[in-house]
């Protein structure tokens, strides 16, 4: 009989590689107080926001101050064949930070300078530890902003490594479309640059796109050059409640297919609204809801909103409730971004298993509604939030760490959901990345030939397999 699924046996087999004392001595000699072996520091850098259980922490944490620090730490690790795991703010959801083969963590959070802003070209270059909120605060005087918004105040380096997306992706795209160039420390400790500040190039292989989404398995990203966008002349945000999830989703499909240039359109199911109300002290109507934002000139915003209101009315949507001031908009979107933590608070002591499928917009309703029916029948607590404008949605299953059957149920639901999305031409991950949890799904989605090509690239660029090993696929 198979053992029940738990947070611990969700993990692949953990085989730790030796971290010799002479490496720790060399790191301390090089970095002094910026290298820590304190257990509390190592444990902090050995976990993320995933549902995984206890994993041995890294043997040491290096707090890099600049690219030279990262290069030296990687070179020392390579000399001793020891794994290196990059760390930003620890907000990843798929086990990216877990030291499943041991090693050292390189924390880039202190590399937090905005290096150059080029308003005329609409570009900016930042160190990897700069967070998205910090970036937008520092450039707001230019009249520009960086739109990628995954919810958490993630580091730009981490967002690049996982190809983050978020609430604005329906209009502005993902990190893959918004990263122009990178500085990367390779597995040998060499520093390379990819891309330029030019908006396009035909020069050789596209190494920037190779590194974006590589999850730290090919190198450590230390600097990023990004596209910026003018702040819209007018911004309006609205909520619209619906009698059912299907009505909300059908409205979204029609909005996108009609070509309305909506900036944000987020689905929140009634479970999520209830949790957010309790967590953020709001009084939103506890029914399926779309949160929308319109950007442009005052005239275009008015035209967009009127068109969308007509569409939502046709599907039983209520009249819009507007968040007209910046403070009201901030409160509304903060509540949406905190939905994950609201869910955790709704069931104290629980862990959250979050799904991350994305399907073609025409199949969104079919995939989502079938998955809702399965979740309702399971008896497991859950909520749904989703960047439904681009076909991406998340089930957040709440599991009791002391009830292995909860993990078993959540995994069964997750497998059924991903399988459904793949048969509809979708993907197992729209923005969180593969990490540990989706390795088998990647093989199903991409096929053995494509995954073997990925392995070949990994072996060529990281022959000692020290760069965040055990993630995306097994070598």
Beta strands, then each sheet from edge to edge (+ up, - down):
strand 1: 35-36
strand 2: 60-63
strand 3: 84-87
strand 4: 104-107
strand 5: 114-118
strand 6: 123-127
strand 7: 144-145
strand 8: 179-185
strand 9: 191-195
strand 10: 220-227
strand 11: 229-230
strand 12: 234-241
strand 13: 264-268
strand 14: 289-296
strand 15: 321-323
strand 16: 350-354
strand 17: 382-387
strand 18: 392-400
sheet 1: 1+ 2- 4- 3-
sheet 2: 5+ 6- 10+ 8- 9+
sheet 3: 7+ 11-
sheet 4: 15+ 12- 14+ 13- 17+ 18- 16+
end
